[in-house]
Amino acid sequence: MSENANLPTAPSSPLPDHLTTDVLLVGAGVMSATLGTMLRTLEPDWSITVLERLASPSLESSGPWNNAGTGHSALCELNYTPKLPNGDVDVSKAPIVNEQFQMSRQFWSHAVENGVLTDPSSFINPVPHVSFVQGAKNVEYLRKRHDKLSANPLFAGLELITDRDEFARRLPLMAEGRDESEDVAISWAENGTDVDFGALTQQFVDHLARTGADIRFDHHVKNLTRESDGSWRVVVKDRQNGKNVVIRAKFVFVGAGGGAIHLLQRSGIEEIKGFAGFPVSGQFLRCLDEDIAAKHQAKVYGMAAVGAPPMSVPHLDTRVIDGHRSLLFGPYAGWTPKFLKEGSFTDLPSSIRPDNLLPMAAIGVTSWSLIKYLVLELAKTRGGKVDALRVFAPEAEDQDWELITAGQRVQVVRKKGRLGGSLEFGTTVVNSADGSIAGLLGASPGASTAVAAMLDVLERCFPARFDGWRTQLKEIVPSFGTSLAENPGLLAELRTWTDATLDLTP
């Protein structure tokens, strides 16, 4: 089955020359779909318009082959628990990421119970999350990480495994052909998941269409201008007939992935000044042979290479897409000036403005390790890529794996001080002071924390209404405003509910 089967039918009639809407969502990816679904619940009478430049939803970063689908919850991603210079391990970020993913699970569970989402197995499946290290020093690091995390209720049940026989039993593909003298260790979290964010987005978009939202594909936003009454005049090109139309919107959300920075710049809001984007592309090796996939049923994350960005941590993942299990290994970082997979080679140069020129120049000076890493990655041959795979699966055969291009990621560059800039790995909400427009910049953990990010958008952009929404928000995301790490009873209750609703119970 195609990842875009059962697409919602876009209106057959073209947009009128002028249209007014309460909410305009630019981009039909997981962020816009999540925000639109929230607003449909909170304000069912508001009009919602969704514009997507491509022919269907989730063809960029939300697509299942354009992201790792990990369901980032910091169970296995070692970049969220860095080793400190003194040998200690900083685990402060991991609980934050985990709590954000718990909020996503709760929102999805509520949506399943209320018929917004159907057939949870089409978008989420149980897959253990595993951290993998080699060498005595790294084994000791993993031990310290395990000891710290396992004391937190969010990471209860996390196992540390150093026994080679147990390693081979749980990860046979990784054990076959491995040097017996090699020091290896894994941490194992049984309650991990694989998420097809493309299928999830599709169902949210279907729901919006069923409940009256105007969904338009092949529509490209060219410009945004703030009107005197605080609304936005948005010029849109219908790519099917080449006609320009004007939409007036009370609120605009730019969920256009790497394209968000351009649109926010065109809006002219002060808050986007000083921000820039650094694009990083990537590739994966994919194995569709289900007999091979049956030997590896886990998402296994290793340690990042020196200078590598966190989004480039190597991992060997079980994927469940359209009911079929496959394997994905990577990513292999690359570089292109495009901000979108279907973008333009002028994306990067056209984003440089006087207000972000110095931050961009500053990261060019301070990020030599990243630049060196990217150069080495670009020089890597297919044979070199397969050799990297064999660190995880020593007996991997070249012919069983195909190279695919992943989604484009644009890392946030933020102004720092008067002349400096910093390269950030994560997601950042940027909104106007009056809350009439907002957008999301950045990448990983991205889709996994969409619910937390969109709750942030609601609080920033609708302060006068937000207090009145709190009761409803607590119904759809019960842990909103509560620390699950400090409330283990509530955590256990919500896990039982989401496991049952999403059919994740072993």
For each residue, the residues with C-beta under 8 A, 3 or more apart:
1: 5 322 323
2: 5 322
3: 58 63 64 65 196 198 199 321 322
4: 7 56 57 58 59 198 202
5: 1 2
6: 202 206
7: 4 56 57 202
8: 57 202 205 206 209 215
9: 12 209
10: 215 216 217
11: 214 215 216
12: 9
13:
14: 238 240 241 243 245
15: 19 216 219 236 238 245 247
16: 19 245
17: 245 246
18: 245 246 247 248
19: 15 16 49 214 245 246 247 248
20: 47 247 248 249
21: 24 47 48 49 214 247 248 249 250
22: 43 46 47 48 249 250 251
23: 36 39 46 47 48 49 249 250 251 253
24: 21 49 51 232 234 247 249 251 252 253
25: 28 32 35 36 48 49 50 51 253 255
26: 32 51 221 252 253 254 255 256 263
27: 31 32 51 52 53 60 254 255 256 257 259 260
28: 25 32 33 50 51 52 56 57 58 201 205 215 217
29: 32 33 57 58 60 61 62 201 255 256 257
30: 33 34 58 62 197 200 201 204 447 450
31: 27 34 35 253 255 440 447 450 453 454
32: 25 26 27 28 29 35 36 50 253 255
33: 28 29 30 36 37 57 58 200 201 204 205 208
34: 30 31 37 38 107 204 450 451 454
35: 25 31 32 38 39 253 255 454 457 458
36: 23 25 32 33 39 40 48 50 204 205 208 213
37: 33 34 40 41 111 116 204 207 208
38: 34 35 41 42 107 454 455 458 476
39: 23 35 36 42 43 46 48 458
40: 36 37 43 44 46 48 207 208 211 213
41: 37 38 44 472 476
42: 38 39 458 469 472 473
43: 22 39 40 46
44: 40 41 211
45:
46: 22 23 39 40 43
47: 20 21 22 23 212 213 214
48: 21 22 23 25 36 39 40 208 212 213 214
49: 19 21 23 24 25 213 214 216 247 249
50: 25 28 32 36 205 208 213 214 215 216
51: 24 25 26 27 28 216 219 220 221 236 247
52: 27 28 56 57 215 216 217 218 219
53: 27 218 219 220 221 239 256 259 342
54: 59 60 217 218 342
55: 59 217 218
56: 4 7 28 52 59 217
57: 4 7 8 28 29 33 52 62 198 201 202 205 217
58: 3 4 28 29 30 33 62 63 197 198 201 202
59: 4 54 55 56 62 63 342
60: 27 29 54 63 66 257 258 340 341 342 407 408
61: 29 66 67 257 258 407 408 409 443 446 447
62: 29 30 57 58 59 66 67 197 198 201 447
63: 3 58 59 60 66 67 197 198 407
64: 3 67 69 196 197 198 199 319 321
65: 3 284 286 321 404 406
66: 60 61 62 63 341 406 407
67: 61 62 63 64 197 406 407 446 447
68: 299 315 317 328 331
69: 64 194 195 196 197 317 319
70: 76 77 129 192 194 195 299 315 317 448
71: 101 104 124 192 193 194 195 448
72: 77 97 101 444 445 446 448 449
73: 97 98 101 102 129 192 193 448
74: 77 80 81 93 94 95 97 98
75: 98 129 155 158 189 191 192
76: 70 129 130 131 187 189 192 299 300 301 315
77: 70 72 74 80 97 131 301 310 313
78: 81 82 131 133 145 301 302 303 304 313
79: 82 304 310 313 425
80: 74 77 91 93 94 97
81: 74 78 89 90 91 93 94 145 148 149
82: 78 79 89 90
83: 87 88 89 141
84: 87 88 89 90
85:
86:
87: 83 84 144
88: 83 84 144
89: 81 82 83 84 141 144 145 148
90: 81 82 84 93
91: 80 81 94 95 145 148 149 152
92: 95 96
93: 74 80 81 90 96 97
94: 74 80 81 91 97 98 149 155
95: 74 91 92 98 99 152 154 155 485
96: 92 93 99 100
97: 72 73 74 77 80 93 94 100 101 445 448 449
98: 73 74 75 94 95 101 102 154 155
99: 95 96 102 103 154 452 479 483 484 485
100: 96 97 103 104 445 448 449 451 452
101: 71 72 73 97 98 104 105 445 448 449
102: 73 98 99 105 106 154 479 484 491 494 495 498
103: 99 100 106 107 449 451 452 455 477 479 480
104: 71 100 101 107 108 448 449 450 451 452
105: 101 102 108 109 494 498 502
106: 102 103 109 110 451 476 477 478 479 494 497 498
107: 34 38 103 104 110 111 451 476 477
108: 104 105 111 112 117 120 123 124 200 498 501 502
109: 105 106 112 113 497 498 501 502
110: 106 107 113 114 475 476 477
111: 37 107 108 114 116 117 204 207 476
112: 108 109 115 116 117 118 120 501 502
113: 109 110 501
114: 110 111
115: 112 118
116: 37 111 112 203 204 207
117: 108 111 112 120 123 200 203 204 207
118: 112 115 122 203
119: 122
120: 108 112 117 123 124 501 502 503 504
121: 124 125 320 323 503
122: 118 119 196 199 203 323
123: 108 117 120 195 196 197 199 200 203
124: 71 108 120 121 193 194 195 196 200 502 504
125: 121 193 194 320 504
126: 191 192 193 194 504 506
127: 192 193 194 297 298 299 317 318 320
128: 170 188 189 190 192 297 298 299
129: 70 73 75 76 188 189 191 192 298 299 301
130: 76 170 171 186 187 188 189 192 298 299 300 301
131: 76 77 78 142 145 186 187 300 301 302
132: 174 184 185 186 300 301 302 392
133: 78 138 139 141 142 184 185 186 302 303
134: 138 182 183 184 391
135: 138 139 183
136: 139 140 183
137: 140 141
138: 133 134 135 141 142 185 303
139: 133 135 136 142 143 162 183 184 185
140: 136 137 143 144
141: 83 89 133 137 138 144 145
142: 131 133 138 139 145 146 160 185 186 187
143: 139 140 146 147 160 185
144: 87 88 89 140 141 147 148
145: 78 81 89 91 131 141 142 148 149 187
146: 142 143 149 150 158 159 160 187
147: 143 144 150 151
148: 81 89 91 144 145 151 152
149: 81 91 94 145 146 152 155 158
150: 146 147 155 156 157 158
151: 147 148 155
152: 91 95 148 149 155 156 485
153: 156 484 485 488 491
154: 95 98 99 102 484 485 491
155: 75 94 95 98 149 150 151 152 158 189
156: 150 152 153
157: 150 189 190 191
158: 75 146 149 150 155 187 188 189
159: 146 187 188 189 190
160: 142 143 146 185 186 187 188
161: 166 167 170 185 186 187 188
162: 139 167 184 185
163: 166 167
164: 167 168 175 180 184
165: 168 169
166: 161 163 169 170
167: 161 162 163 164 170 171 174 175 184 186
168: 164 165 171 172 175
169: 165 166 172
170: 128 130 161 166 167 186 188 298
171: 130 167 168 174 175 186 296 298 300
172: 168 169 175 176 295 296
173: 176 292 295 296 316 393
174: 132 167 171 178 296 300 316 392 393 394
175: 164 167 168 171 172 178
176: 172 173 295 393 394 395
177: 394 395
178: 174 175 182 184 394
179: 182 394
180: 164
181:
182: 134 178 179
183: 134 135 136 139
184: 132 133 134 139 162 164 167 178
185: 132 133 138 139 142 143 160 161 162
186: 130 131 132 133 142 160 161 167 170 171 300
187: 76 130 131 142 145 146 158 159 160 161
188: 128 129 130 158 159 160 161 170 298
189: 75 76 128 129 130 155 157 158 159 192
190: 128 157 159 506
191: 75 126 129 157 495 499 504
192: 70 71 73 75 76 126 127 128 129 130 189 298 299
193: 71 73 124 125 126 127 504
194: 69 70 71 124 125 126 127 299 317 318 319 320
195: 69 70 71 123 124 200 447 448
196: 3 64 69 122 123 124 199 200 319 320 321
197: 30 58 62 63 64 67 69 123 200 201 447
198: 3 4 57 58 62 63 64 201 202
199: 3 64 122 123 196 202 203 321
200: 30 33 108 117 123 124 195 196 197 203 204
201: 28 29 30 33 57 58 62 197 198 204 205
202: 4 6 7 8 57 58 198 199 205 206
203: 116 117 118 122 123 199 200 206 207
204: 30 33 34 36 37 111 116 117 200 201 207 208
205: 8 28 33 36 50 57 201 202 208 209 215
206: 6 8 202 203 209 210
207: 37 40 111 116 117 203 204 210 211
208: 33 36 37 40 48 50 204 205 211 213 215
209: 8 9 205 206 213 215
210: 206 207
211: 40 44 207 208
212: 47 48
213: 36 40 47 48 49 50 208 209
214: 11 19 21 47 48 49 50
215: 8 10 11 28 50 52 205 208 209
216: 10 11 15 49 50 51 52 219
217: 10 28 52 54 55 56 57
218: 52 53 54 55 238 239 240
219: 15 51 52 53 216 236 237 238 239
220: 51 53 236 237 239
221: 26 51 53 224 234 235 236 256 263
222: 235 236 237 244
223: 234 235 266
224: 221 232 233 234 235 252 263 266 267 437
225: 232 233 234 235 267 268
226: 230 231 232 233 267 268 269 436 437
227: 230 231 232 233 248
228:
229:
230: 226 227 250 434 436
231: 226 227 248 249 250 436
232: 24 224 225 226 227 248 249 250 252 267 436 437
233: 224 225 226 227 246 247 248
234: 24 221 223 224 225 246 247 248 249 252
235: 221 222 223 224 225 244 245 246
236: 15 51 219 220 221 222 244 245 246 247
237: 219 220 222 242 243 244
238: 14 15 218 219 241 242 243 244 245
239: 53 218 219 220 242
240: 14 218
241: 14 238
242: 237 238 239
243: 14 237 238
244: 222 235 236 237 238
245: 14 15 16 17 18 19 235 236 238
246: 17 18 19 233 234 235 236
247: 15 18 19 20 21 24 49 51 233 234 236
248: 18 19 20 21 227 231 232 233 234
249: 20 21 22 23 24 49 231 232 234 252
250: 21 22 23 230 231 232 436
251: 22 23 24 435 436 437 461
252: 24 26 224 232 234 249 267 436 437 438
253: 23 24 25 26 31 32 35 437 438 439 457
254: 26 27 260 263 264 437 438 439 440
255: 25 26 27 29 31 32 35 260 439 440
256: 26 27 29 53 221 259 260 263 340 439
257: 27 29 60 61 260 339 340 407 408 410
258: 60 61 261 277 279 338 339 340 343 347 408 409 410
259: 27 53 256 262 263 339 340 343 347
260: 27 254 255 256 257 263 264 439 440 441
261: 258 264 265 272 275 276 277 339 351 410 439 441
262: 259 265 266 339 347 350 351
263: 26 221 224 254 256 259 260 266 267 439
264: 254 260 261 267 269 272 275 430 437 439 441
265: 261 262 268 272 351 353
266: 223 224 262 263
267: 224 225 226 232 252 263 264 272 432 437
268: 225 226 265
269: 226 264 272 430 432 433 437
270: 273 432 433
271: 430 431 432 433
272: 261 264 265 267 269 275 430
273: 270 353 355 356 415
274: 355 356 359 414 415
275: 261 264 272 356 359 412 413 414 415 428 430 441
276: 261 351 352 356 359 360 413 421
277: 258 261 339 348 351 410 411 412 413 441
278: 360 363 410 411 413 423
279: 258 335 336 337 338 339 347 348 408 409 410 411
280: 309 311 312 333 334 335 374 408 409 410 411 443
281: 333 334 335 336 338 405 406 408 409
282: 311 312 330 331 332 333 334 405 406 407 409
283: 330 331 332 334 385 403 404 405 406
284: 65 328 329 330 331 332 403 404 406
285: 328 329 330 385 386 389 401 402 403 404
286: 65 326 327 328 329 401 402 403 404
287: 292 293 326 327 328 329 400 401 402
288: 293 324 326 402
289: 292 293 400
290: 293 294 324 325 326
291: 294 295
292: 173 287 289 295 296 327 400
293: 287 288 289 290 296 297 318 325 326 327
294: 290 291 297 325
295: 172 173 176 291 292
296: 171 172 173 174 292 293 300 316 318 327 393
297: 127 128 293 294 318 325
298: 127 128 129 130 170 171 188 192 318
299: 68 70 76 127 128 129 130 192 194 315 316 317 318
300: 76 130 131 132 171 174 186 296 315 316 317 392
301: 76 77 78 129 130 131 132 313 314 315
302: 78 131 132 133 313 314 315 391 392
303: 78 133 138 313 314
304: 78 79 308 309 310 312 313 314
305: 308 312 314 373
306: 369 373
307: 369 370 372 373
308: 304 305 312 313 333 370 373
309: 280 304 312 333 370 373 411 425
310: 77 79 304 313 425 444
311: 280 282 331 409 411 425 443 444
312: 280 282 304 305 308 309 331 333 373 377
313: 77 78 79 301 302 303 304 308 310
314: 301 302 303 304 305 329 330 331 388 391 392
315: 68 70 76 299 300 301 302 329 330
316: 173 174 296 299 300 327 328 329 389 392 393
317: 68 69 70 127 194 299 300 327 328 329
318: 127 194 293 296 297 298 299 325 326 327
319: 64 69 194 196 325 326 327 328
320: 121 125 127 194 196 323 324 325
321: 3 64 65 196 199 324 326
322: 1 2 3
323: 1 121 122 320
324: 288 290 320 321
325: 290 293 294 297 318 319 320
326: 286 287 288 290 293 318 319 321
327: 286 287 292 293 296 316 317 318 319
328: 68 284 285 286 287 316 317 319
329: 284 285 286 287 314 315 316 317 388 389 392 393 401
330: 282 283 284 285 314 315 406
331: 68 282 283 284 311 312 314 406
332: 282 283 284 377 380 385 388
333: 280 281 282 308 309 312 373 374 377
334: 280 281 282 283 374 377 378
335: 279 280 281 374 378
336: 279 281 345 408
337: 279 345 346 347 348 349
338: 258 279 281 341 343 344 345 347 348 408
339: 257 258 259 261 262 277 279 343 347 348 351 408 410
340: 60 256 257 258 259 343 347 408
341: 60 66 338 405 407 408
342: 53 54 59 60
343: 258 259 338 339 340 347 408
344: 338 347
345: 336 337 338
346: 337 349 350
347: 258 259 262 279 337 338 339 340 343 344 350 351
348: 277 279 337 338 339 351 352
349: 337 346 352
350: 262 346 347
351: 261 262 265 276 277 339 347 348 356
352: 276 348 349 356 357 360
353: 265 273 356 357
354: 357
355: 273 274 415
356: 273 274 275 276 351 352 353 359 360 413 415 421
357: 352 353 354 360 361
358: 361 362 415 419 420 421
359: 274 275 276 356 362 363 413 414 415 416 420 421 422
360: 276 278 352 356 357 363 364 413 421
361: 357 358 364 365 421
362: 358 359 365 366 416 419 420 421 422
363: 278 359 360 366 367 413 421 422 423
364: 360 361 367 371
365: 361 362 368
366: 362 363 423
367: 363 364 370 371 423
368: 365 371 372
369: 306 307 372 373
370: 307 308 309 367 373 374 423
371: 364 367 368 374 375
372: 307 368 369 375 376
373: 305 306 307 308 309 312 333 369 370 376 377
374: 280 333 334 335 370 371 377 378
375: 371 372 378 379
376: 372 373 379 380
377: 312 332 333 334 373 374 380
378: 334 335 374 375
379: 375 376
380: 332 376 377 384 385 388
381: 384 385
382: 385 386 398 403
383: 386 387 398
384: 380 381 387 388
385: 283 285 332 380 381 382 388 389 403
386: 285 382 383 389 390 396 398 401
387: 383 384 390 391
388: 314 329 332 380 384 385 391
389: 285 316 329 385 386 392 393 396 401
390: 386 387 393 394 395 396
391: 134 302 314 387 388 394
392: 132 174 300 302 314 316 329 389 396
393: 173 174 176 296 316 329 389 390 396
394: 174 176 177 178 179 390 391
395: 176 177 390
396: 386 389 390 392 393 400 401
397: 400 401
398: 382 383 386 401
399:
400: 287 289 292 396 397
401: 285 286 287 329 386 389 396 397 398
402: 285 286 287 288
403: 283 284 285 286 382 385
404: 65 283 284 285 286
405: 281 282 283 341
406: 65 66 67 281 282 283 284 330 331
407: 60 61 63 66 67 257 282 341
408: 60 61 257 258 279 280 281 336 338 339 340 341 343
409: 61 258 279 280 281 282 311 443 444
410: 257 258 261 277 278 279 280 339 441 442 443
411: 277 278 279 280 309 311 423 424 425 442 443
412: 275 277 423 424 426 427 428 441 442
413: 275 276 277 278 356 359 360 363 421 422 423 424
414: 274 275 359 421 422 424 428
415: 273 274 275 355 356 358 359 420 421
416: 359 362 420 421 422
417: 420
418:
419: 358 362
420: 358 359 362 415 416 417
421: 276 356 358 359 360 361 362 363 413 414 415 416
422: 359 362 363 413 414 416
423: 278 363 366 367 370 411 412 413
424: 411 412 413 414 428 442
425: 79 309 310 311 411 442 443 444
426: 412 442 443 444 445
427: 412 440 441 442 443 445 446 449 453
428: 275 412 414 424 440 441 442
429: 438 439 440 441 453 456 457 460
430: 264 269 271 272 275 438 439 440 441
431: 271 435 437 438 439 457 460 461
432: 267 269 270 271 435 436 437 438
433: 269 270 271
434: 230
435: 251 431 432 438 460 461 462 463
436: 226 230 231 232 250 251 252 432 461
437: 224 226 232 251 252 253 254 264 267 269 431 432
438: 252 253 254 429 430 431 432 435 457 460 461
439: 253 254 255 256 260 261 263 264 429 430 431
440: 31 254 255 260 427 428 429 430 453 457
441: 260 261 264 275 277 410 412 427 428 429 430
442: 410 411 412 424 425 426 427 428 446
443: 61 280 311 409 410 411 425 426 427 446
444: 72 310 311 409 425 426
445: 72 97 100 101 426 427 448 449
446: 61 67 72 427 442 443 449 450
447: 30 31 61 62 67 195 197 450
448: 70 71 72 73 97 100 101 104 195 445
449: 72 97 100 101 103 104 427 445 446 452 453
450: 30 31 34 104 446 447 453 454
451: 34 100 103 104 106 107 454 455 477
452: 99 100 103 104 449 455 456
453: 31 427 429 440 449 450 456 457
454: 31 34 35 38 450 451 457 458
455: 38 103 451 452 458 459 473 477 480
456: 429 452 453 459 460
457: 35 253 429 431 438 440 453 454 460 461
458: 35 38 39 42 454 455 461 462 466 469 473
459: 455 456 462 463 466
460: 429 431 435 438 456 457 463
461: 251 431 435 436 438 457 458
462: 435 458 459 465 466 469
463: 435 459 460 466
464:
465: 462 468 469
466: 458 459 462 463 469 470
467: 470
468: 465
469: 42 458 462 465 466 472 473
470: 466 467 473 474 480 481
471: 474 475
472: 41 42 469 475 476
473: 42 455 458 469 470 476 477 480
474: 470 471 477 478 480 481
475: 110 471 472 478
476: 38 41 106 107 110 111 472 473
477: 103 106 107 110 451 455 473 474 480
478: 106 474 475 482 490 494
479: 99 102 103 106 482 484 490 491 494
480: 103 455 470 473 474 477
481: 470 474
482: 478 479 487 490
483: 99 486 487
484: 99 102 153 154 479 487 488 490 491 494
485: 95 99 152 153 154 488 491
486: 483
487: 482 483 484 490 491
488: 153 484 485 491 492
489: 492 493
490: 478 479 482 484 487 493 494
491: 102 153 154 479 484 485 487 488 494 495
492: 488 489 495 496
493: 489 490 496 497
494: 102 105 106 478 479 484 490 491 497 498
495: 102 191 491 492 498 499
496: 492 493 499 500
497: 106 109 493 494 500 501
498: 102 105 106 108 109 494 495 501 502 504
499: 191 495 496 502 504 505
500: 496 497 503 504 505
501: 108 109 112 113 120 497 498
502: 105 108 109 112 120 124 498 499
503: 120 121 500
504: 120 124 125 126 191 193 498 499 500
505: 499 500
506: 126 190
